[in-house]
Amino acid sequence: MQWLAPMTAIYAAAAAVPLLVLLYFLKLKRRDQIISSTFLWRRAVQDLQVNAPFQRIRWSVLLLLQLLALAAILLALAQPVWLSSGGTAKRYVLLIDRSASMNATESGRSRLDTAKDQARTVVDSLRAGGLLSLRNEADRAMVVAFDTHPHVMCNFTSDKRQLKAAIEAIRPSDGRSCLSEAITVSCAFAQTSAEQADTVSMGPPAQVELFSDGRITDLEKIVAAPVELNYHCVGSQADNVAVVSLQARRSYERSEEVSVFAGLVNYGQDEADCDLQLSVDGNVRAVRPVSVPPASADGKPGSVSASYSLTHATSGVIELRQLRDDCLESDNAAWAILPPPKKLKVLLVTRGNLAVVPALRACPLERLDIKTPAEFEEMDHAAMSVEPHYDLIVLDNFVPSVLPKSRYLVFGRIPPSIGVSVTGDLTNQMIADWKSRHLVLRHVDLQNLFASRCRCMKLPRDAEILSESKDSPVMAIVRRDGSVFLLVSFDPMDTNWPFEPGFVMFCQNATAFLGMDAAQDSRSHRSVGQAIYIEGLPPAADATVHAPGGPSINTKCDAQGTLRYPDTARAGVYTVELGGDRAEHFAVNLLDAQESRIEPTSQITFSGKTIQAESSPPGPSNVELWPYLVALALALACVEWFVYNSKARL
Amino acid sequence: MTPQTPRTSKGSLRELLDEKFMSKLDGLDLLSRKILQGKLQGERRSKRRGTSAEFADHRPYVVGDDLRFIDWNIYGRLEQLFLKLFLEEQDLTLHVVLDVSGSMQSGDPPKDLFAKKLAAALAYVGLVNNNRVTLTAVADGIVAQLSNMRGRKYLPKLAGLLTTKAQGPSDFDNASRQLVSEWTATGVIVVISDFLLKEGFQEGLRRFVGKRSEVYAIQLLSPQEMSPELTGDLKLVDVEDDDTAEVTISRALLDYYKRNLNAYCNEVKDFCRRRGIVYALVDSGQSAENLVLTYLRTAGMLG
């Protein structure tokens, strides 16, 4: 048995039962009246009672009260609904944006809380199925919270309590707003089995209620979604000063010197004066006043950059925080993990390369060992996997039989065992596009790079493409089995690249990225929503993850010795304790100019159509009146009991 | 209850009968529709043959009779001596039975005030005309009594009895039994009461009728009893026996009460009519003088 409204019954009983008991004991006070004799009055009362049933109905307060109480109960049984929206039962998908911009607080409440309140109002307005009706025509709804990825909080149901609990369970996140995947998931859930079987015509499409501030990054990707969308715009503030970039790097020449670069933007209409505070391991190292210019008329934010130089000989956690109060707290700070100073030990496996060897020698390495392929094959690869002697192995047109776990810079021939397939050779390739902001390609100009011959790579889905020609990716990063591979699909000697200064810069960046920052860079900066993983741990080893502002979570490594922690919804420093004294820190940052732009949009483009935000928040509708009618019937019954007790008794 | 001789109260009769009323009463006398036997030589026509001026019959002369009463007309005719016989004038015994039970104190003005005025007026008329007057206050029995009063000298005592407070339960049957056992002479019996008797009035009145006296029953009701102006939720308390009745006054209830009251009064009236009792229903809100000077004269009780 399920009680839909047990508290209502308890409250009603707490009010009604004592009242009835009180009325039972309550005796109406009568005024004493001394008269000469009562025997004529007694006769009169008897006559009145005897003759009343045979007379026509006369006005009686009791009868009126009983009729009113009965009418209230009958109306309650009919389950009237106020402000009812007619038609067949509908299905609703409540999409609630929980991205970083929804954490902006206005009037003491976050936009997410406001969106949840509006969603609860919609849930309250769902039509319930009639208890006594022959057909169950209740409206149904599902709740989906989304940021970078959607999270189905509750599947289609007409249970309002379940829906409200699902809404309440939505936690804020610092991720980006991505709606396309949420729409895809919603459409998948909204499909009925009949539609899938294509045996009957489709039912009405689900009504999507989107609660967001409109700062959604992938609206243009949503094409021809088979749903109707109502957009409820949440929020009004636009002013925000955010940290949108942070980098902390050790100098190659003097590793104890650290350079910190930060970028701030201002979306307000006025210049923002704020203090920028730099801390290392919680100790404030510098506070600098910064003036961020206002946003321009076309909406482009005002920006300013700041740089710091400090000396820090050990590893540490760098925090950069702007101290000005604004709506969105999540983007006021950024973190970076500072690796310990270190120079790389690099192994170059080559038969001789006039371009690669000098370029590597120009890098500030601790040691550069050059071996031939035969010599490499003779090395103890198993030992190399367990205790790497080299931070980086450069393979020059060589595919070893065994690839020990390490980080690789591969030129030319691609190892086949890493999930990359080579479908053929390409000739006369120019670089069409490259990620100039990537750490590997920073200050590297590939515009003039011409490869007379390169390999056509087919990369796995999780590969990160750094540059590509018109026919194939040219450079990519692949991670496999604890190893990291920076693939270059051509031999530099088959290109004009060695004659470009960018080649040396590329080698320096690549060695720094792979050798020093590859492992740490994932710690140095991860975006919100990116999973934390640590490889090379003992299988099934225990670990404890301390999330920022949240509880500690105990977890275990998998059988391959990889620890994966996906719940990085909030920005901050995550600490993973691996047993003993070993602990690793991971910086998860927002650093998203799109999310830091918190100005709500009154219209969005969805499925090729421009949709205006609803002019007002959703109001109550489909208000069930039967609880009020039952309460009214109860009150009338109490009044009737009171009046009855006041009548004459014989 | 042992009858008590009431203490005298000088001047209290004037509280009930003012000078003007008394002067009117002086011109009235009790009348009787029947020839009733009195005890003393009064001013009433009696069935007894006596020495009054009114011729009644003849009888033969015997030695020793008074020669003044020889009817010489008959001797002239029959040459025999016969004596004239005359009706003897006897006094009229007036019994006034005054109900002083608790129910008589109700009303505004109280019914007992009217009743006492009426009793005082009737007793006054009787006394000033040398009639024998017995005034008895009854409730559940004889409460107080002044017997065989004759002449004006009993007026103060009369006033004293009329100060008896109306209180207590009523038992008309017991009171009438006591009264009837005491009365020896027939006369006029006037019962002044509201006759709101739970135990019934029939036996009491029937006893009075059995004395072969001329009985008058004056039922006294207050305006509040005739047309109650009660409202709301009440607990009615009987003044005599503390009986209670919880009622909610409504128009229908009042209608039924009046109907029952009328029926009861008609019942008393019919009972009296069938037994030759002169019945009068009086509103105590009216003037006692009007009742005495108009209605009782019309009814033939006073003249």
Interface residues (C-beta under 8 A of the other chain):
Chain A: L28 R30 R31 D32 Q33 I34 I35 S36 S37 T38 F39 L40 W41 R42 R43 A44 V45 D47 L48 R58 S646 K647 A648 R649
Chain B: G102 S103 M104 S106 G107 K111 D194 L196 K198 S222 E225 L230 G232 D233 L234 K235 L236 V237 D238 V239 E240 D243 T244 A245 E246 V247 T248 S250 A252 L253 L254 Y256 Y257 R259 N260 L261 Y264
